[in-house]
Amino acid sequence: MEIGRVRRVRTVGIICEYHPFHNGHLYHLTQAKKELQCEAAVCVMSGAFVQRGEVALFDKWERARAALAYGADLVLELPDYVVLQSAGQFADGGIQLLDALGVVDAVSFGSECGDLQLLQDIASVLAEEPMPFQTALKNALGKGMGYPAALCQAFETCWPQKDIRALLCPNNLLAANYLAALQRLGSRMLPHTLKRQATGHHDMELKGTIASGTAIRRALLQGRTCRDVLPGKSVYSCQYRMERLEPLLLGYLRIVDAAQLGQLPGMEQGLANRMLRAARQAVSWPEYIAEAVTKRYTASRIRRLTAAALLGFRLGAKLDYVRILGLTPRGAQLLRTAKQVCPFPIITKTADAYLPQDSMFWYDIRATDLAALACSDTRRRIAGADYRTSPVFVKNTESI
């Protein structure tokens, strides 16, 4: 395909966190390009915070550089406003950005089952949400079930002949949400899934050359080496540790009122009061999480809502921009093409961002400044990194 004088290369999109970039991610990136016969890859990556409701272990520009070193050509920032919400909203935001760019031909994601047809069947229900399904899901949640279990209950109620145990696996559930987002958007991007290799999402052991992100983060935070499971070119200068923010988060919950907390996106009736009670009774962050968590409200959800509260999230923020974190020469070529077709402004320099006050972009600035306080290097704790840092440009991945 030709747009102007620029030849369009076949491109795959990946929604990711790279928390941090490890050998499992390298396998996915390499294999997706190979199976889809794509010359280029665009990654939409979470920024200062991740979906677990924590600060990313390494900053977004260093994580972007690691991805560019191993096959990505363009790394975009997934807004923190999207990241700190449900899996469905996380998926919607990532798919919307890839689709808006206008240069992505397919989107690839990992799953425990590797069965695209099964995931498509689940996604069609998530996308349409027929009334009997909505009712069954609401009833299951009302019994105090966690969301994955409630989802399974709703499917079993409406379609007892379907085997949907796959929904209990986190990557399968996220994959189904990606597919549902593609359907709702009517996107032309083709879906592609790869079966997760060697290890489970929450496995805690470092075995062989591929380990879970959970195990890798645990080892890194304990000061252990991860040489066998991290690509050799992934170099990070300092860590961002969540415990440095925990007193600030807990303190905020002791001074905010329930009405203000109740205005957060994703907040349910009664949950705000539960979080406030837990914050007043707890003497530490782990105790607060333990007090607030139920079968229905997971630790990740409590962490996300608490971070969102401190960042001042309000309903109605708009996803109306594309933010560049890093690129290669081929990424620059994709970017030139995207600028001809993308309906959103493409931001490469923060100072040049002229966006309305209800844009999600301004929450990204707050999130970066808040996360800076968690940095192990005190010199990097000052605010304004988004204004001082240019997108990473990697000329030759072979030399990194």
PyMOL commands that set and color helices and strands:
alter all, ss='L'
color gray80, all
select helices_A, chain A and resi 23-36+60-69+80-83+87-101+116-128+131-142+147-158+165-168+170-185+213-221+242-244+246-253+258-261+271-281+285-292+299-310+329-341+350-352+361-372+378-380+385-388+397-399
alter helices_A, ss='H'
color red, helices_A
select strands_A, chain A and resi 2-3+6-7+11-16+40-46+74-78+106-111+190-195+322-327+346-347+392-393
alter strands_A, ss='S'
color yellow, strands_A
deselect
rebuild
show_as cartoon
